[in-house]
Amino acid sequence: MYDYLTYIWRPVSGGRHAFPIAAREIPAGEPVAAYCGAEADAAELHNRTELDWIRERSCVDCRRILAGRA
């Protein structure tokens, strides 16, 4: 279903970060690392609200790393 995606943006504690698409499959309670190295519980990648997206800023480091991959 998500074969074309290589990363996803998710608002987690401390900002909106980019995570490898495989992070969606990691069970709650397990740590996941964003491209910038920020870690969050995998549970934070799911069930985010629109308000979560509005409150958090996009991580500049994640953006830079992803831009460098292009």
Beta strands, then each sheet from edge to edge (+ up, - down):
strand 1: 7-12
strand 2: 15-20
strand 3: 31-33
strand 4: 39-41
sheet 1: 1+ 2-
sheet 2: 3+ 4-
end
